[in-house]
Amino acid sequence: MDKPMFGMKYFTPLEKIVHAFHMEEMWEMIHHEYVNLKSNPPTKDAFECAMDVERNGVLEMFRFLAFREPEAALRLKKKQGNDPRKKESSAHEHR
């Protein structure tokens, strides 16, 4: 993954264009969230929960998305009622 265009070398030109627009859209959305967070920082408890990636599901979702680990996908489905994209998260249940 340390090579430019890793994973995209097999994309068609149209797929590369669609991906570029998608990423622009994502960066725009992230920018708005950054501005909101900067003006209204999270509490210490929220920060600690967000940084606890081993217990809040972030690391597991990263593995699922980045590496497509079948075991991670199965654990997510089991935890979240068969939908790994479900917005309701158990991220704060350990607090």
N, C-alpha and C positions, 0 to 999 in steps of 0.2 A: 504494500500500500504506500510505499515511499516514492512511487513513480507517478509523474503527472498523468492524469487521465486514467488512473487505475480503475479497472472495471468498465470503463467507457470505450475501450478500444474496439469493442464489437458493436457499439451503437451505430445505428444508421445516422446520416446527417440530420434527418428530421428529429430523431430521438435526442441528439445532442442539442439541437435548438430548443426543443421542448424542455429539456433538462436545464438549460441556461435560463430560460424564462421562469421556470419553477424556482430556481435558486434565487433569482432576483426578487421574486415574490416573497420567499422565505426571509431573505435579508431585510426586506422592508417591514415585514411583520415583527421580526426580532428587534429591529430598531425602535419601533413604537413601544414594545415591551421594555426595552432598556431605558428609554426615556421615562416611562412610568415608574420603573423600579428606582431609578436615580432620584426622582422627586419624592418617592414614598418608599424608602427602604424597608425590607422585611424585618420582622422582629428577630431577636437572637434565637428563639425557639424554632422559628420557621427556617432560619439559616442552618441551624444544626440538623434539622430534619432533611433539608435539601442536600446537605453534604454527606449524609449517611447513606451513600449509594448502595451499600451492601444490604441494607434493610428496607429501603424505600422503593425498591423495584427498578431504579434507574440502571444499575449495572446489569440486571437481568434483561431489561429491554434493550440495552446497548448490545449485549451478546446476541439477542434474537435478531435485531436489525442488521448489525454489522457482520456477524459471522454465521447467521442462520443456524444457530445451534438448536437441533430438534428438542433436546432436553429442556432448554430455556423456554421454548414455545409451549411445551406441554405444561410446565409449571405455571406459566402465565395463564394459560387457558383454565387450568384447575383453580387458580386463585381468583380469577375475575369472571367466572361464569362463561367459559368458552369463547370469549372475545378479547384477544390481547390488545385491541385498540380501544377498549372501553374506557371512557373518560373518568368514571368513578374509580378511584385508585385507593389502595390500602396504604398509601404512602405515609399517612399520619397515624395509622393504627397503633404503631409501637410507642407513641407518645402518651 
